[in-house]
Amino acid sequence: MPRSAARVALVTCRPRPEISVDRDLPGLVAESRAAGAVADAVHWDDPDVDWAEYDLALIRSTWDYSWRAAEFMAWAERCAKLTRLANPVEVVRWNTDKRYLGDLAAAGVPVVPTRYIASGEPVDLPGDHEYVVKPTSGAGARFAARYTPAERATAERQLARMHSEGFTAMVQPYVKGIDVTGERALQFFGGRFLHASRKGAVLAPGTPYDEKKVAHPRLEAWTPTPDELAVAERALAAVPGSPELLYARVDLVDGADGGPCVMELELVEPNLFLHVHTASVPAVVEAVLTAAR
């Protein structure tokens, strides 16, 4: 194939039992090749990959990064010096630490209220409502659990475990609306709204924090409301530096006031749910190849 063809690395991670399989990756590789590109699925930590050989390194399913956050960030910095990295490395750096929710809140974006507890800080847990404890660096609901005030001792053990492994914890009220209206994921690609999905609640009462969860239960296609689209667009507009984003996923739930608020803003390795939205594949491939060229 001539060198003029766009060369794209679809970046993933090595298989391991605790990591979900990227169901969309084989199709994206095949469709990109069918569109005339050189497209390879490559592991981010493969020392034999020459990233300079690619026009674009598209982070897709590096779903082990939270185990190796410093190593992953160092790779992103190196890769960005050799080729175009999507999303940009400054976005990756900001978005891999969920303390970005504080930045969004400061910009006036409605978010799930969040407090942070680092190692050595006082353990201040709610005594009058259900809450969630999870790490500021995580994926697939890893190290996430739901507690009642009566379960404080178990929550403290989780905090101790997380702190011993170098994680900062985040504490959020359990948003009860998720049990009724679910969590909505609005996907954007190439600067445009692509599609949306809805899933059920992930954290069941009593599920241990170190048990593997089903990250996207009862996933289905969803048509977002005007309010949901508006909140998602506000969140994207609040990303520091207003960078050019090739892709984004905004996860929304209904807050205490009944309106949509941001649960997470996924700008690094969001699942695109293309197996649910097969009609979106051509638009994704077109945007990827345009970015590569």
C-alpha positions as CSV (number, residue, x, y, z in Angstrom):
1,M,0.0,0.0,0.0
2,P,1.4,3.4,-0.9
3,R,2.8,5.6,1.9
4,S,0.2,8.2,1.0
5,A,-2.4,6.1,2.7
6,A,-3.3,7.3,6.2
7,R,-1.6,5.2,8.8
8,V,-3.5,4.8,12.1
9,A,-2.6,3.0,15.3
10,L,-5.7,2.0,17.2
11,V,-4.2,1.8,20.7
12,T,-5.4,-0.9,23.1
13,C,-4.0,-2.9,26.0
14,R,-2.9,-6.5,26.5
15,P,-5.7,-9.0,27.4
16,R,-6.0,-9.9,31.1
17,P,-8.9,-11.5,33.0
18,E,-9.9,-8.3,34.9
19,I,-10.1,-6.2,31.7
20,S,-13.1,-6.1,29.4
21,V,-12.7,-7.1,25.8
22,D,-13.1,-4.2,23.3
23,R,-15.9,-5.5,21.1
24,D,-15.6,-2.5,18.8
25,L,-11.9,-2.7,18.0
26,P,-11.9,-5.5,15.3
27,G,-14.7,-3.7,13.4
28,L,-12.9,-0.4,13.5
29,V,-9.7,-1.9,12.2
30,A,-11.5,-3.6,9.4
31,E,-13.6,-0.6,8.4
32,S,-10.5,1.7,8.5
33,R,-8.7,-0.7,6.2
34,A,-11.7,-0.9,3.9
35,A,-11.6,2.9,3.6
36,G,-8.0,2.7,2.4
37,A,-6.0,3.3,5.6
38,V,-3.2,1.3,7.1
39,A,-4.8,0.5,10.5
40,D,-3.3,-1.6,13.2
41,A,-4.5,-2.5,16.7
42,V,-1.4,-2.1,18.9
43,H,-0.7,-2.3,22.6
44,W,0.3,1.0,24.2
45,D,3.1,-0.7,26.2
46,D,4.6,-2.6,23.3
47,P,8.3,-1.5,23.1
48,D,8.6,-2.6,19.5
49,V,6.0,-0.2,18.1
50,D,7.5,2.7,16.2
51,W,4.9,5.4,16.8
52,A,6.6,7.7,14.3
53,E,5.4,5.3,11.6
54,Y,1.8,6.4,12.2
55,D,0.0,9.5,11.2
56,L,-2.3,9.2,14.2
57,A,-2.3,7.2,17.4
58,L,-5.9,6.9,18.4
59,I,-6.4,5.8,22.1
60,R,-9.2,3.3,22.1
61,S,-9.2,0.8,24.9
62,T,-6.2,1.2,27.1
63,W,-8.3,0.0,29.9
64,D,-5.5,-1.1,32.2
65,Y,-4.1,2.5,32.5
66,S,-5.4,3.1,36.0
67,W,-3.2,0.2,37.3
68,R,-0.2,1.9,35.7
69,A,-1.2,5.6,35.6
70,A,2.4,7.1,35.7
71,E,3.7,4.6,33.1
72,F,0.7,5.3,30.9
73,M,1.2,9.1,31.1
74,A,4.9,8.7,30.3
75,W,3.9,6.7,27.2
76,A,1.4,9.4,26.2
77,E,4.1,12.1,26.5
78,R,6.5,10.1,24.4
79,C,4.0,9.1,21.8
80,A,2.8,12.7,21.4
81,K,6.3,13.8,20.4
82,L,6.4,11.2,17.6
83,T,3.0,11.4,16.1
84,R,-0.4,13.0,16.5
85,L,-2.1,11.6,19.6
86,A,-5.8,11.7,20.0
87,N,-7.0,13.0,22.2
88,P,-4.1,15.5,22.8
89,V,-1.6,14.7,25.6
90,E,-2.7,17.7,27.7
91,V,-6.3,16.3,27.6
92,V,-5.1,12.9,28.6
93,R,-3.1,14.3,31.5
94,W,-6.1,16.3,32.8
95,N,-8.8,13.6,32.2
96,T,-7.0,10.6,33.8
97,D,-7.4,12.2,37.2
98,K,-11.1,12.6,38.1
99,R,-10.3,15.7,40.2
100,Y,-11.3,17.3,36.9
101,L,-14.8,17.2,38.2
102,G,-13.8,20.1,40.5
103,D,-12.7,22.1,37.4
104,L,-16.0,21.5,35.7
105,A,-18.0,22.5,38.9
106,A,-15.9,25.7,39.1
107,A,-16.8,26.5,35.5
108,G,-20.5,26.2,36.4
109,V,-21.2,22.8,34.9
110,P,-23.6,20.7,37.0
111,V,-21.7,17.7,38.3
112,V,-22.3,15.1,41.0
113,P,-21.0,16.7,44.2
114,T,-17.6,15.2,44.9
115,R,-15.1,15.3,47.8
116,Y,-11.6,13.9,47.7
117,I,-9.6,12.0,50.4
118,A,-5.9,11.5,49.9
119,S,-3.7,9.3,52.0
120,G,-3.1,10.8,55.4
121,E,-6.2,13.1,55.3
122,P,-9.1,12.8,57.8
123,V,-11.6,10.2,56.8
124,D,-14.8,12.3,56.5
125,L,-17.6,10.0,55.4
126,P,-21.4,10.9,55.2
127,G,-23.4,9.9,58.2
128,D,-26.9,10.6,56.8
129,H,-27.1,9.3,53.3
130,E,-25.8,6.6,50.9
131,Y,-22.6,7.4,49.2
132,V,-20.1,6.0,46.7
133,V,-16.3,5.6,47.2
134,K,-14.1,5.2,44.2
135,P,-10.6,6.2,43.0
136,T,-9.7,9.4,41.1
137,S,-8.0,7.1,38.6
138,G,-10.0,4.2,37.5
139,A,-12.0,2.4,34.8
140,G,-14.8,-0.1,34.7
141,A,-16.0,0.6,38.2
142,R,-12.7,-0.7,39.6
143,F,-12.4,-0.1,43.4
144,A,-15.9,1.5,43.4
145,A,-18.6,0.6,46.0
146,R,-21.8,1.9,47.4
147,Y,-22.3,2.3,51.2
148,T,-24.9,3.2,53.8
149,P,-23.8,5.2,56.9
150,A,-24.0,1.9,58.8
151,E,-21.3,0.4,56.6
152,R,-18.6,3.0,57.5
153,A,-16.2,0.4,58.8
154,T,-16.2,-1.4,55.4
155,A,-15.8,1.9,53.6
156,E,-12.8,2.7,55.8
157,R,-11.2,-0.6,54.9
158,Q,-11.6,0.3,51.3
159,L,-10.0,3.7,51.8
160,A,-7.1,2.1,53.6
161,R,-6.6,-0.4,50.7
162,M,-6.8,2.3,48.1
163,H,-4.4,4.6,49.9
164,S,-1.9,1.8,50.4
165,E,-1.9,1.3,46.6
166,G,-1.4,5.0,45.9
167,F,-4.9,6.1,45.0
168,T,-6.7,9.2,46.1
169,A,-10.4,8.5,46.9
170,M,-13.4,10.4,45.8
171,V,-16.6,10.4,47.8
172,Q,-20.0,11.2,46.2
173,P,-23.6,10.9,47.3
174,Y,-25.3,8.0,45.8
175,V,-27.5,9.5,43.1
176,K,-30.8,7.7,43.6
177,G,-32.1,8.9,40.2
178,I,-29.8,6.4,38.5
179,D,-32.0,3.5,39.8
180,V,-34.9,5.0,37.9
181,T,-33.6,6.8,34.8
182,G,-30.2,5.1,34.5
183,E,-27.0,6.7,33.3
184,R,-26.8,8.3,29.8
185,A,-23.7,8.3,27.8
186,L,-23.6,11.0,25.0
187,Q,-20.9,10.4,22.4
188,F,-19.2,13.0,20.3
189,F,-16.8,12.4,17.4
190,G,-15.1,14.8,15.1
191,G,-16.7,17.7,17.0
192,R,-20.2,16.5,16.4
193,F,-22.8,14.6,18.4
194,L,-22.7,11.0,17.3
195,H,-25.1,8.9,19.4
196,A,-26.2,8.2,22.9
197,S,-26.8,5.2,25.1
198,R,-28.4,4.4,28.4
199,K,-27.4,1.8,31.0
200,G,-28.6,0.7,34.4
201,A,-27.0,1.2,37.8
202,V,-23.6,-0.4,38.1
203,L,-23.2,-0.5,41.9
204,A,-25.6,-2.8,43.7
205,P,-25.9,-2.6,47.5
206,G,-23.4,-4.9,49.3
207,T,-21.2,-5.5,46.2
208,P,-17.6,-5.6,47.5
209,Y,-15.4,-2.8,46.1
210,D,-12.8,-5.3,44.8
211,E,-15.3,-7.5,43.0
212,K,-15.4,-7.1,39.2
213,K,-18.5,-5.3,38.1
214,V,-20.5,-5.3,34.9
215,A,-19.6,-1.8,33.7
216,H,-22.5,-1.3,31.3
217,P,-25.5,-3.3,32.4
218,R,-28.7,-3.2,30.3
219,L,-27.1,-1.0,27.6
220,E,-29.5,0.4,25.1
221,A,-29.7,3.2,22.5
222,W,-31.0,6.5,23.8
223,T,-32.3,9.7,22.3
224,P,-30.9,12.6,24.5
225,T,-33.1,15.4,25.7
226,P,-32.3,19.0,24.8
227,D,-31.2,19.5,28.5
228,E,-28.9,16.5,28.3
229,L,-27.3,17.8,25.1
230,A,-26.9,21.3,26.6
231,V,-25.1,20.0,29.8
232,A,-22.9,17.8,27.7
233,E,-21.9,20.7,25.5
234,R,-21.2,22.9,28.5
235,A,-18.9,20.2,29.9
236,L,-17.0,19.9,26.7
237,A,-16.7,23.7,26.4
238,A,-15.2,23.8,30.0
239,V,-12.2,21.6,29.2
240,P,-9.1,23.7,29.9
241,G,-7.6,25.3,26.9
242,S,-10.5,24.5,24.6
243,P,-8.5,21.8,22.9
244,E,-9.6,20.1,19.7
245,L,-11.2,16.8,20.7
246,L,-11.5,14.0,18.3
247,Y,-13.8,12.1,20.5
248,A,-15.6,12.5,23.8
249,R,-18.2,10.8,26.0
250,V,-20.2,12.6,28.6
251,D,-21.9,10.4,31.2
252,L,-24.9,12.0,32.8
253,V,-27.3,11.1,35.6
254,D,-30.3,12.9,37.1
255,G,-29.2,15.0,40.1
256,A,-31.0,15.9,43.3
257,D,-33.0,18.6,41.4
258,G,-34.0,16.2,38.7
259,G,-31.9,17.8,36.0
260,P,-29.0,16.1,34.2
261,C,-25.5,16.4,35.8
262,V,-22.1,15.1,34.8
263,M,-21.0,11.8,36.4
264,E,-17.9,11.5,34.3
265,L,-16.3,13.1,31.3
266,E,-14.5,10.4,29.3
267,L,-11.8,11.9,27.0
268,V,-9.1,9.2,27.1
269,E,-10.4,5.7,26.3
270,P,-14.2,5.7,26.4
271,N,-16.1,2.7,25.2
272,L,-18.0,3.9,22.1
273,F,-20.7,1.2,22.2
274,L,-20.5,0.8,18.4
275,H,-21.9,-2.7,18.8
276,V,-25.2,-1.0,19.8
277,H,-24.8,1.9,17.2
278,T,-23.5,0.1,14.2
279,A,-24.7,2.9,11.9
280,S,-22.2,5.3,13.6
281,V,-19.2,3.3,12.3
282,P,-18.8,5.1,9.0
283,A,-18.8,8.5,10.7
284,V,-16.2,7.4,13.2
285,V,-13.9,6.0,10.5
286,E,-14.3,9.2,8.4
287,A,-13.4,11.4,11.4
288,V,-10.4,9.2,12.3
289,L,-9.0,9.2,8.7
290,T,-9.6,13.0,8.4
291,A,-7.6,13.5,11.6
292,A,-4.8,11.2,10.3
293,R,-4.5,13.0,7.0
